[in-house]
Amino acid sequence: MVLAIGVGVAASMTTYSVFRAVSGDPIPWKSSKLFVPQIDMWGPSGRGPNGEPPDSLDYADAMALMRDHRAKRQSAIYAVAPSVIPTTKGSQPVNVSGYGVYSGFFPMVDAPFLFGSGWNADADAARSAVVVISSTLNDQLFGGHDSVGKTIDIEGKDYRVVGVLNHWNPQPIFFDVSDTGGFGGDGPDLFLPFERGVAVGMPNSGSQNCDAMPTSSGFVGLQQSSCVWISYLVELDDATSVSRYRSYLDGYADAQQAAGRFTWAKNNRLRDVPAFMDFEHVVPDDTRVSLLVALGLLVVCLVNTVGLLLAKFLRRSGEIGVRRALGAPRQAIYAQFLIEAGTVGAAGGVLGLLLTGVGVASVSLVLPPYIAALAKVDFSLLALTLVLAIVATLLAGLYPTFRASRVQPAWQLKSN
């Protein structure tokens, strides 16, 4: 029984640790206020299942939404992968990853700063050569010291450091689900102004989808095309703001239709971050299936435990009959055997703790590394493992204990 409970609980908690990691809300205090707008710029021929528009924006629509600025905060976002040239003589260029964003991005996502801060709207308009770097890149380039005000060489051009992020790597990557699928990497190395990245021709390193081939080549051709490659995030504080922004998107689509750009009825979407991640199927299907299979195994183990407890308790019918004949109430019999079931559950829980630790350490054998790395053994998981084992065994022991407490003393004394 201890082995059955330990294996069943460990399997369930190992898969739960993975499911918890990939399905968690990366910004729970604010996710209901962050929204992803989708505009149908391709029409019926380019729609996905259920008539869904593209999950990203093309350059023309993204810039139009930024100019209109109908949200409290908003930012167009595109992925970059430039080279940084260290200041140390003879050092090789460092390939990094990051994003072109607007100044509203940092307060919108509550990015934590170790030194300095983000840039302001004036820097966006001026296409200033400023940059926010990660603490990892700061350690690599400046030994972890405050680097605000210093310059770094990005693709042969000097950028002034205005801020250093403090170990920020949200998983899932809620602000760029379209490119990343939600997971992966050690976090972005740098952020620079969106307009600056476009002005210097820093190409998009993320995904891009096209309904038609661009008429011109290169990064400029991508900007002039209807290809979607820009993620977009807006902050809306309340239901009224959400309703107004939906109306704005519909009005924008109507204006594009009147201008002859869209020849189809408006087909926009506005989902908050949790809904958008669900729409994008950020949680891998195999983790859901694994969790259901593991819970099924736990149920099988509990059914087996019910049978073993029932056999164990009823073998002691003679003992129960003597105790009842000597005046022991049914409540005392019930309490005794329920405590025994709880003890079995506690022992199974201890075994489950050990097996859960082994299971979490071994998930990389069956899951992609970037998913397996998210599974962690922490105090809450250990406590839940022990509680689940005890509660499950107590539930499994209810019927056997009830049967044991109903033993008739006269029958047992007569037969013995």
C-alpha positions in Angstrom: 0.0 0.0 0.0 2.8 2.4 0.8 4.5 1.6 -2.5 1.2 2.1 -4.4 0.5 5.4 -2.8 4.1 6.6 -3.2 4.2 5.8 -6.9 0.8 7.2 -7.7 1.4 10.4 -5.8 4.9 10.9 -7.2 3.7 10.4 -10.8 0.9 12.9 -10.3 3.0 15.5 -8.6 5.9 15.2 -11.2 3.5 15.9 -14.1 1.7 18.6 -12.0 5.1 20.4 -11.5 5.5 20.6 -15.2 1.9 21.6 -15.9 2.1 24.2 -13.2 5.2 25.7 -14.7 3.9 26.0 -18.3 0.4 27.0 -17.5 1.1 29.6 -14.8 0.2 33.3 -15.2 3.6 35.1 -15.8 2.1 38.4 -14.6 -0.9 37.5 -12.5 -1.3 41.0 -10.9 -1.8 42.6 -14.2 -2.5 40.0 -17.0 -6.2 40.9 -17.0 -5.3 44.5 -18.0 -2.9 43.6 -20.9 -4.4 42.9 -24.3 -3.3 41.7 -27.7 -5.1 43.3 -30.6 -5.5 41.3 -33.9 -6.5 42.9 -37.2 -7.7 41.0 -40.2 -5.5 42.6 -42.9 -5.5 39.5 -45.1 -9.2 38.8 -45.5 -11.0 35.5 -45.8 -8.2 33.8 -47.8 -5.7 34.3 -45.0 -7.8 33.5 -42.0 -6.9 30.6 -39.7 -9.3 28.0 -38.2 -12.6 29.4 -37.0 -12.0 32.5 -39.1 -9.3 33.9 -36.9 -7.2 36.8 -38.1 -3.3 36.7 -37.9 -1.9 36.7 -34.4 0.6 39.5 -35.3 0.5 42.8 -37.1 2.1 44.1 -40.3 4.2 47.3 -40.2 1.5 49.6 -41.6 -1.2 48.6 -39.1 1.2 48.5 -36.1 2.4 52.1 -36.9 -1.1 53.3 -37.3 -2.1 51.9 -33.9 0.9 53.5 -32.3 0.1 56.9 -33.9 -3.5 56.8 -32.7 -2.4 55.8 -29.2 -5.9 54.9 -27.9 -4.7 52.8 -24.9 -3.2 53.9 -21.6 0.1 52.3 -22.6 1.0 50.4 -25.8 4.0 49.1 -27.6 4.8 47.5 -30.9 7.4 44.8 -30.4 9.8 43.0 -32.8 12.6 40.6 -32.2 16.3 41.5 -33.0 19.5 39.6 -32.8 22.4 42.0 -33.1 26.1 41.6 -32.2 27.6 43.5 -29.3 31.3 44.4 -29.5 32.9 44.4 -26.0 35.1 47.2 -25.0 37.9 44.9 -24.0 40.6 44.9 -26.5 40.8 41.7 -28.6 37.4 40.4 -27.4 35.1 38.7 -30.0 31.7 40.1 -30.8 28.9 38.7 -28.7 25.7 37.6 -30.4 22.7 38.6 -28.3 18.9 38.6 -28.6 16.4 41.3 -27.7 13.5 43.4 -28.9 12.7 46.8 -30.4 10.0 48.3 -28.2 8.5 51.7 -27.3 9.0 53.5 -24.0 5.6 52.4 -22.7 6.7 48.8 -22.8 8.6 48.8 -19.5 6.0 50.2 -17.2 3.3 48.2 -19.0 5.0 44.9 -18.2 6.3 46.0 -14.8 9.9 45.2 -15.9 12.2 45.3 -12.8 15.2 47.5 -13.0 18.5 47.0 -11.1 20.0 50.3 -12.3 18.4 53.2 -14.1 15.1 52.9 -16.0 13.7 52.8 -19.5 13.7 55.7 -21.9 10.9 58.3 -22.4 8.6 59.1 -25.3 10.9 61.8 -26.6 13.6 59.2 -27.2 11.1 57.2 -29.2 10.3 60.2 -31.4 14.0 61.1 -31.8 15.0 57.5 -32.5 17.7 58.0 -29.9 20.6 55.5 -29.6 19.7 54.3 -26.1 19.5 50.8 -24.8 18.3 48.8 -21.8 20.4 45.7 -21.1 19.9 42.6 -19.0 21.8 42.0 -15.8 23.5 39.0 -17.5 24.8 41.2 -20.3 25.8 43.9 -17.8 27.8 41.3 -15.9 29.5 40.2 -19.1 30.3 43.7 -20.3 30.7 45.8 -17.1 31.4 43.2 -14.3 28.0 43.8 -12.8 28.6 47.5 -11.9 26.2 50.3 -12.5 26.6 50.9 -16.3 24.0 53.6 -16.7 25.4 56.4 -18.9 28.1 54.1 -20.4 28.1 53.2 -24.1 28.1 49.8 -25.8 28.8 49.0 -29.5 25.8 47.4 -31.2 26.4 46.5 -34.8 29.1 49.1 -35.1 27.1 52.0 -33.5 27.3 53.4 -30.0 24.3 53.1 -27.7 24.0 54.8 -24.3 22.8 52.4 -21.5 19.9 54.0 -19.7 18.8 51.0 -17.6 19.8 47.5 -16.5 17.0 44.9 -15.9 17.1 42.8 -12.7 17.0 39.1 -13.8 13.8 39.3 -15.8 12.8 36.3 -17.8 9.0 35.7 -17.6 7.9 32.3 -18.6 5.7 32.0 -20.6 7.0 35.0 -22.6 3.6 36.7 -22.7 4.7 39.7 -24.7 6.0 37.7 -27.6 4.0 34.4 -27.8 3.8 34.6 -31.6 7.6 34.3 -32.1 8.6 32.1 -29.1 5.6 29.9 -28.6 5.8 31.1 -25.0 9.0 29.4 -23.8 12.7 29.3 -24.3 15.9 31.1 -23.7 17.5 32.8 -20.7 15.6 36.0 -21.3 16.2 39.0 -23.6 19.7 40.6 -23.5 18.7 44.1 -24.6 15.9 46.4 -25.6 16.2 49.4 -27.9 13.7 51.9 -29.3 11.5 50.3 -32.0 11.9 53.3 -34.3 15.7 53.3 -33.9 15.9 49.6 -34.8 13.9 50.3 -38.0 15.9 53.4 -38.9 19.2 51.6 -38.7 17.9 48.6 -40.6 18.2 46.1 -37.7 16.4 43.2 -39.3 13.6 41.2 -37.7 14.9 38.0 -36.1 11.5 36.6 -35.2 8.9 34.8 -37.3 7.2 36.4 -40.2 4.1 35.2 -42.1 3.0 36.5 -45.5 -0.1 36.1 -47.6 1.9 37.4 -50.6 5.6 37.8 -51.3 7.0 41.3 -50.6 7.5 43.3 -53.8 10.9 44.5 -52.5 13.7 42.5 -50.9 15.3 42.9 -47.4 14.1 44.6 -44.3 12.7 47.6 -46.2 10.6 45.2 -48.4 9.2 43.6 -45.2 8.1 46.9 -43.9 6.3 47.7 -47.2 4.6 44.3 -47.4 1.5 42.9 -45.7 3.6 40.3 -43.9 2.9 40.0 -40.2 6.0 40.1 -37.9 5.2 42.6 -35.1 3.7 41.7 -31.7 1.6 44.3 -30.1 0.5 44.8 -26.5 -1.8 47.4 -24.9 -2.8 48.2 -21.4 -6.5 48.8 -20.6 -7.5 49.5 -17.0 -11.2 48.6 -17.0 -14.1 47.3 -18.9 -15.0 50.7 -20.3 -11.5 51.1 -21.7 -11.7 47.7 -23.2 -15.0 48.4 -24.9 -13.7 51.7 -26.3 -10.6 50.0 -27.7 -12.7 47.4 -29.4 -14.8 50.1 -30.9 -11.6 51.9 -32.0 -10.4 48.7 -33.8 -13.7 48.3 -35.5 -13.6 51.9 -36.6 -10.0 51.5 -37.9 -11.1 48.5 -39.9 -14.1 50.5 -41.3 -11.7 53.3 -42.3 -9.4 50.9 -44.1 -12.4 49.4 -45.9 -13.5 52.9 -46.9 -10.0 53.6 -48.2 -10.2 50.5 -50.4 -7.5 48.6 -48.5 -9.8 46.1 -47.0 -12.6 44.6 -49.1 -14.1 42.4 -46.4 -16.1 42.9 -43.3 -14.2 43.8 -40.1 -12.9 40.8 -38.2 -10.9 42.0 -35.3 -10.0 40.4 -32.0 -8.9 41.8 -28.6 -7.9 39.2 -26.0 -6.2 39.6 -22.7 -2.9 37.9 -22.0 -4.4 34.6 -20.5 -7.0 34.3 -23.2 -4.4 35.0 -25.9 -2.0 32.4 -24.5 -4.9 29.9 -24.4 -5.7 30.8 -28.0 -2.1 30.2 -29.0 -2.0 26.8 -27.1 1.0 27.9 -25.1 0.5 24.9 -22.7 1.8 21.9 -24.7 -0.8 19.2 -25.3 1.6 16.5 -24.1 1.8 18.0 -20.6 -2.0 18.0 -20.3 -2.2 14.4 -21.5 0.6 13.4 -19.1 -1.2 15.0 -16.2 -4.4 13.1 -17.0 -2.5 9.8 -17.3 -0.8 10.4 -14.0 -4.0 11.2 -12.3 -5.5 8.0 -13.7 -2.6 6.1 -12.3 -3.2 7.6 -8.9 -6.9 6.5 -9.1 -5.8 3.0 -9.9 -3.4 3.0 -7.0 -6.2 4.2 -4.7 -8.6 1.6 -5.8 -5.9 -1.0 -5.2 -5.4 0.5 -1.7 -9.1 0.3 -0.9 -9.1 -3.4 -1.6 -5.9 -4.0 0.5 -7.2 -1.9 3.4 -10.5 -3.8 3.3 -8.8 -7.1 3.4 -6.4 -6.0 6.1 -9.2 -4.6 8.4 -11.6 -7.5 8.0 -9.0 -10.0 8.8 -9.1 -8.4 12.3 -12.8 -9.0 12.7 -12.2 -11.2 15.8 -10.2 -8.4 17.5 -12.9 -5.9 16.6 -15.6 -8.2 18.0 -13.8 -8.6 21.3 -13.3 -4.8 21.6 -16.9 -4.1 20.8 -18.0 -6.8 23.4 -15.9 -5.1 26.0 -17.7 -1.8 25.4 -15.6 0.0 22.7 -18.0 2.3 20.7 -18.1 2.2 16.9 -16.5 5.7 16.8 -13.4 4.3 18.6 -13.1 1.5 16.0 -13.6 3.9 13.2 -11.0 6.3 14.6 -8.5 3.5 15.1 -8.6 2.2 11.5 -8.8 5.7 10.0 -5.6 6.6 11.8 -4.0 3.4 10.5 -5.0 4.5 7.0 -3.6 7.9 7.6 -0.4 6.4 8.8 -0.1 4.4 5.6 -0.8 7.6 3.6 2.0 9.5 5.5 4.5 6.7 4.8 3.4 6.7 1.2 3.8 10.5 1.1 7.3 10.3 2.4 8.1 7.8 -0.4 6.3 10.0 -2.8 8.5 13.0 -1.8 11.6 11.0 -2.8 10.1 9.7 -6.0 8.8 13.2 -6.9 12.3 14.6 -6.6 13.6 11.9 -8.9 10.8 12.4 -11.3 11.2 16.2 -11.6 15.0 15.7 -12.1 14.2 13.2 -14.9 11.5 15.0 -16.9 14.2 16.2 -19.4 14.3 12.7 -20.7 10.8 12.9 -22.1 10.1 16.6 -22.5 11.9 19.4 -24.4 14.8 20.9 -22.4 13.2 24.4 -22.3 10.0 22.9 -20.8 11.7 20.5 -18.4 13.9 23.3 -17.1 10.8 25.1 -15.8 9.8 22.2 -13.5 11.0 23.0 -9.9 10.9 21.2 -6.6 9.9 23.8 -4.0 8.3 23.8 -0.6 4.8 24.2 -1.9 5.2 21.1 -4.2 6.6 19.0 -1.3 3.8 20.1 1.1 1.2 19.4 -1.6 2.7 15.9 -2.2 2.5 14.9 1.4 -1.0 16.3 1.9 -2.3 14.6 -1.3 -0.9 11.3 -0.1 -2.5 11.5 3.3 -5.9 12.9 2.1 -6.0 10.4 -0.7 -5.3 7.4 1.6 -7.9 8.7 4.1 -10.5 8.8 1.4 -9.5 5.4 0.3 -9.8 4.2 3.9 -13.3 5.5 4.5 -15.2 2.5 3.1 -12.9 -0.2 4.6 -13.1 1.6 8.0 -16.9 1.8 7.8 -17.1 -1.9 7.1 -14.7 -2.7 10.0 -16.8 -0.5 12.4 -20.0 -2.4 11.4 -18.6 -5.8 12.5 -21.2 -7.6 14.7 -19.5 -8.7 18.0 -21.9 -11.6 18.6 -21.1 -13.2 15.3 -17.4 -13.0 15.9 -17.6 -14.3 19.5 -19.8 -17.2 18.4 -17.5 -18.2 15.6 -14.4 -18.0 17.7 
